Amino acid sequence: MPHIAEGWRDYQIIATGDGYKLERWGKVYLLRPDPQAIWEAPFDLFSYEKLNAYYRAEAGKKEEKWVIVKPFKEEFTVTRKGLTFHLKLSKNFKHTGLFPEQAANWDDIVKLIGSAGRDIKVLNLFAYTGGATIAAASAGAAVTHVDAAPAMVDRAKQNAASSDLAKAPIRYIVDDCLKFVNREIRRGNRYDAVIMDPPSFGRGPDGEVWKLEENLYPLLKRTVEVLSDKPLFFLINSYTTGLQPTVIADLLKLVLGKKYNCDVNAYELALPTDEGIELPCGCSGIATFKG
């Protein structure tokens, strides 16, 4: 069963189909490609009267770009459960700086940290604009936020400040994730929880090449070494096409199972739509530790 991201008031999927999804982000209406929406759209999504912008990705053409239909503020915000996120259309991609389906994981993170009954240190790798970081911080955790993109780390700081978490114990690090983990191992720093959302492909600040199929398993094996003596959870998310939840579950079992007593649960993430269906949006897996 998919893990559904519910509880949004500032975000909704109005309609889907023909390879697109029509969304509302606060007062901004966007149309973005979605390869999962292979069915026929209920109407011409490009003619939606409130549409502010769409991202055009034409088959066989290298040029992909945002097309503005009705002007709106370059930066806009959405809020969920007291957390505020600053959004902006990416120049070369269809992204806005937030993946709303991750709210399902945020809720789990908040619940686990809130019920731990002790101080929790969290390591968030490939932390992007900080959705999981500020969710963990809002539950009282001390968070180390690591991402190779300075602009994304700056956005995470902005999101934290707008969520009344400017003074929360969040440490922001611009670095290659594997290099950072290796240094933390040498320093003897340990964490009670790990979150990671690795890309399919990427480059570190010094040109390091990341390929998920080649680098994820070695990173997991190293990251396990920064877990504390009493870990709480280990969460992996992925948007890599073809990577099934079972693979994530297998990875967690292989790197954790021999040393730790834990429950592993892997699942598809999805968002509800106004059509009464659930749109799949990647997958996640979480290990929760016993004792």
TIVO-329545 format. One record per residue (C-alpha): residue in three letters; x, y, z. Coordinates in Angstrom, 1 decimal, padded with zeros to 4 digits. Example, Ala and Ser with C-alpha at 12.3 -4.5 7.8 and 13.67 -1.06 7.14 Angstrom:
  residuo      px      py      pz
      ALA   012.3  -004.5   007.8
      SER   013.7  -001.1   007.1
***
This chain:
  residuo      px      py      pz
      MET   000.0   000.0   000.0
      PRO   001.3   003.5  -000.8
      HIS   002.1   005.9   001.9
      ILE  -000.2   008.9   001.2
      ALA   000.9   012.5   002.0
      GLU  -002.2   014.1   003.5
      GLY  -002.8   017.2   005.6
      TRP  -002.0   019.8   002.9
      ARG  -004.1   022.9   002.6
      ASP  -001.7   024.9   000.5
      TYR  -001.1   022.2  -002.1
      GLN  -003.4   020.1  -004.2
      ILE  -003.4   018.1  -007.4
      ILE  -006.4   019.3  -009.4
      ALA  -006.1   017.0  -012.4
      THR  -003.7   014.6  -014.1
      GLY  -003.2   013.0  -017.5
      ASP  -001.4   013.1  -020.8
      GLY   001.9   013.1  -018.9
      TYR   001.1   016.1  -016.8
      LYS  -000.3   017.1  -013.4
      LEU  -002.1   020.4  -012.7
      GLU  -001.2   021.7  -009.2
      ARG  -002.1   024.5  -006.8
      TRP   000.7   025.8  -004.6
      GLY  -001.0   028.3  -002.4
      LYS  -002.3   030.8  -004.9
      VAL   000.0   029.7  -007.7
      TYR  -001.3   027.2  -010.3
      LEU   001.4   025.2  -012.1
      LEU   001.3   022.4  -014.8
      ARG   004.3   020.1  -014.7
      PRO   005.2   016.9  -016.5
      ASP   004.7   013.6  -014.7
      PRO   005.6   010.4  -016.4
      GLN   003.3   008.4  -014.2
      ALA   000.2   010.1  -015.6
      ILE  -000.2   007.9  -018.6
      TRP  -004.0   008.2  -018.9
      GLU  -006.1   010.7  -020.7
      ALA  -006.6   014.0  -019.0
      PRO  -010.2   015.0  -018.1
      PHE  -009.8   018.3  -020.0
      ASP  -007.1   020.4  -021.8
      LEU  -004.9   021.1  -018.8
      PHE  -003.0   023.8  -020.7
      SER  -006.3   025.8  -021.0
      TYR  -007.0   025.8  -017.3
      GLU  -008.2   029.4  -016.6
      LYS  -006.2   029.9  -013.4
      LEU  -002.9   028.5  -014.8
      ASN   000.1   030.7  -014.0
      ALA   002.9   028.7  -015.6
      TYR   003.7   025.3  -017.3
      TYR   006.9   023.4  -017.9
      ARG   007.2   022.3  -021.5
      ALA   009.1   019.2  -022.1
      GLU   008.7   018.1  -025.7
      ALA   009.7   014.7  -026.9
      GLY   012.7   014.8  -029.2
      LYS   013.7   018.3  -028.2
      LYS   016.5   019.3  -025.9
      GLU   014.9   022.6  -024.9
      GLU   012.8   022.4  -021.7
      LYS   011.6   025.5  -020.1
      TRP   009.0   027.2  -018.0
      VAL   006.3   029.2  -019.8
      ILE   004.6   032.0  -017.9
      VAL   000.9   032.3  -018.6
      LYS  -000.2   034.7  -015.8
      PRO   002.5   036.6  -013.9
      PHE   003.0   035.8  -010.2
      LYS   005.7   036.6  -007.6
      GLU   009.0   035.0  -008.4
      GLU   009.2   033.6  -004.9
      PHE   006.1   032.2  -003.2
      THR   005.4   030.2  -000.1
      VAL   003.3   027.2   001.2
      THR   002.7   026.2   004.8
      ARG   001.9   022.9   006.3
      LYS   001.4   022.2   010.1
      GLY   003.3   025.3   011.0
      LEU   006.2   024.8   008.6
      THR   006.7   027.3   005.9
      PHE   008.5   026.6   002.6
      HIS   009.9   029.2   000.1
      LEU   009.4   028.1  -003.5
      LYS   010.8   029.3  -006.8
      LEU   010.7   027.8  -010.2
      SER   014.0   026.2  -011.2
      LYS   015.5   027.7  -014.3
      ASN   016.5   024.4  -016.0
      PHE   014.2   021.9  -014.3
      LYS   010.5   021.3  -013.5
      HIS   011.1   021.6  -009.8
      THR   009.9   024.2  -007.3
      GLY   012.2   023.4  -004.4
      LEU   009.7   021.2  -002.5
      PHE   008.4   017.6  -002.9
      PRO   005.0   017.7  -001.2
      GLU   004.7   013.9  -001.1
      GLN   007.6   013.9   001.4
      ALA   005.1   015.2   004.0
      ALA   004.2   011.5   004.6
      ASN   007.8   010.9   005.7
      TRP   007.9   014.2   007.7
      ASP   004.9   013.0   009.8
      ASP   006.7   009.8   010.6
      ILE   009.9   011.6   011.5
      VAL   008.0   014.0   013.9
      LYS   006.1   011.1   015.5
      LEU   009.3   009.0   016.0
      ILE   011.3   011.8   017.5
      GLY   008.4   013.1   019.6
      SER   007.8   009.7   021.2
      ALA   011.5   008.9   021.8
      GLY   011.6   010.4   025.2
      ARG   015.2   011.6   024.9
      ASP   017.4   014.0   023.0
      ILE   017.8   012.9   019.3
      LYS   020.6   013.8   016.9
      VAL   019.7   013.5   013.2
      LEU   021.9   013.4   010.2
      ASN   020.1   014.5   007.0
      LEU   022.1   013.7   003.8
      PHE   021.3   015.1   000.4
      ALA   019.1   017.4   002.5
      TYR   018.0   019.7  -000.4
      THR   015.8   022.6   000.9
      GLY   015.3   021.1   004.3
      GLY   011.8   019.7   004.5
      ALA   012.9   016.7   006.6
      THR   015.4   018.9   008.5
      ILE   012.8   021.4   009.7
      ALA   010.3   018.6   010.4
      ALA   012.9   016.9   012.7
      ALA   013.9   020.2   014.3
      SER   010.2   021.0   014.9
      ALA   010.0   017.8   016.9
      GLY   013.0   018.8   019.1
      ALA   015.9   017.1   017.4
      ALA   019.3   018.5   016.8
      VAL   019.9   018.2   013.0
      THR   023.0   018.2   010.8
      HIS   021.9   019.2   007.3
      VAL   024.3   018.2   004.5
      ASP   023.9   019.1   000.8
      ALA   026.5   019.8  -001.9
      ALA   024.5   022.8  -003.4
      PRO   025.0   026.1  -001.5
      ALA   021.8   027.6  -002.9
      MET   019.7   024.7  -001.6
      VAL   021.3   025.0   001.9
      ASP   020.6   028.7   001.8
      ARG   016.9   027.9   001.0
      ALA   016.8   025.4   003.9
      LYS   018.0   028.2   006.3
      GLN   015.3   030.5   004.9
      ASN   012.6   027.8   005.4
      ALA   013.8   027.1   008.9
      ALA   013.6   030.8   009.8
      SER   010.1   031.2   008.3
      SER   009.1   028.2   010.4
      ASP   010.2   029.8   013.6
      LEU   013.2   027.5   013.8
      ALA   016.0   030.0   013.1
      LYS   017.5   029.3   016.6
      ALA   016.9   025.6   016.4
      PRO   020.0   023.4   016.8
      ILE   020.5   022.9   013.0
      ARG   024.0   022.6   011.6
      TYR   024.2   023.4   007.9
      ILE   027.0   021.8   005.9
      VAL   027.9   022.3   002.2
      ASP   029.8   019.2   001.3
      ASP   029.9   015.9  -000.6
      CYS   027.9   013.5   001.6
      LEU   030.3   010.6   001.5
      LYS   033.3   012.8   002.4
      PHE   031.3   014.3   005.3
      VAL   030.3   010.9   006.6
      ASN   034.0   009.7   006.4
      ARG   035.1   012.7   008.5
      GLU   032.3   012.2   011.0
      ILE   033.5   008.6   011.5
      ARG   037.1   009.8   012.1
      ARG   035.8   012.4   014.5
      GLY   033.8   009.9   016.5
      ASN   030.5   011.9   016.0
      ARG   027.4   009.7   016.2
      TYR   023.7   010.2   015.3
      ASP   020.5   008.6   016.6
      ALA   018.8   008.9   013.2
      VAL   019.8   009.1   009.6
      ILE   017.7   010.5   006.7
      MET   019.0   010.4   003.1
      ASP   017.4   011.4  -000.3
      PRO   020.1   010.6  -002.8
      PRO   019.7   011.6  -006.5
      SER   020.0   009.3  -009.4
      PHE   023.0   011.3  -010.6
      GLY   024.8   014.3  -009.2
      ARG   028.1   016.1  -008.6
      GLY   029.7   017.2  -005.4
      PRO   031.1   020.7  -004.7
      ASP   034.5   019.6  -006.0
      GLY   033.2   017.7  -009.0
      GLU   032.6   014.4  -007.3
      VAL   030.4   012.2  -009.5
      TRP   027.5   010.4  -007.8
      LYS   025.7   007.5  -009.5
      LEU   023.1   005.9  -007.3
      GLU   023.4   002.4  -008.6
      GLU   027.2   002.4  -008.0
      ASN   027.5   004.6  -004.9
      LEU   024.4   004.1  -002.7
      TYR   025.4   000.7  -001.2
      PRO   029.0   001.8  -000.3
      LEU   027.5   005.1   001.3
      LEU   025.0   003.1   003.3
      LYS   027.7   000.8   004.7
      ARG   029.8   003.8   005.8
      THR   026.8   005.8   007.2
      VAL   025.9   002.9   009.4
      GLU   029.2   003.6   011.2
      VAL   027.9   006.9   012.5
      LEU   024.9   005.5   014.2
      SER   024.8   005.8   018.0
      ASP   024.6   002.9   020.4
      LYS   020.9   003.5   020.7
      PRO   019.6   004.4   017.2
      LEU   016.1   005.5   016.5
      PHE   015.5   005.2   012.7
      PHE   017.2   005.1   009.3
      LEU   015.2   006.5   006.4
      ILE   016.0   006.3   002.7
      ASN   014.1   008.0  -000.1
      SER   014.6   007.6  -003.8
      TYR   013.1   009.0  -007.1
      THR   015.3   006.8  -009.3
      THR   013.1   005.2  -012.0
      GLY   013.0   001.5  -011.7
      LEU   014.2   001.3  -008.1
      GLN   011.5  -000.6  -006.3
      PRO   010.6  -000.3  -002.6
      THR   011.8  -003.9  -002.1
      VAL   015.3  -002.9  -003.2
      ILE   015.4  -000.2  -000.5
      ALA   014.1  -002.7   002.0
      ASP   016.8  -005.2   001.0
      LEU   019.5  -002.5   001.3
      LEU   018.5  -001.6   004.8
      LYS   018.3  -005.2   005.8
      LEU   021.7  -006.0   004.4
      VAL   023.5  -003.0   006.0
      LEU   021.7  -003.1   009.4
      GLY   020.3  -006.6   009.9
      LYS   023.4  -008.4   011.2
      LYS   024.2  -005.7   013.8
      TYR   020.8  -004.3   014.8
      ASN   017.4  -005.5   015.8
      CYS   015.1  -003.4   013.7
      ASP   011.9  -003.5   011.7
      VAL   012.2  -002.5   008.0
      ASN   009.2  -001.1   006.1
      ALA   009.4   000.1   002.4
      TYR   006.6   001.7   000.5
      GLU   005.6   003.8  -002.5
      LEU   004.9   007.5  -001.8
      ALA   001.8   009.0  -003.3
      LEU  -000.3   012.1  -003.4
      PRO  -004.1   012.2  -003.5
      THR  -005.7   014.1  -006.4
      ASP  -009.1   015.8  -006.8
      GLU  -010.0   013.0  -009.2
      GLY  -010.1   010.5  -006.4
      ILE  -007.0   008.7  -007.3
      GLU  -003.5   008.5  -005.8
      LEU  -000.5   009.6  -007.9
      PRO   002.7   007.7  -007.2
      CYS   005.8   009.8  -006.4
      GLY   008.9   007.7  -005.8
      CYS   009.5   005.3  -002.8
      SER   011.0   005.2   000.6
      GLY   012.1   002.7   003.2
      ILE   012.6   003.1   006.9
      ALA   014.3   000.9   009.6
      THR   013.0   001.5   013.1
      PHE   015.2   000.1   015.9
      LYS   014.1  -001.9   018.9
      GLY   015.5  -001.7   022.4
***
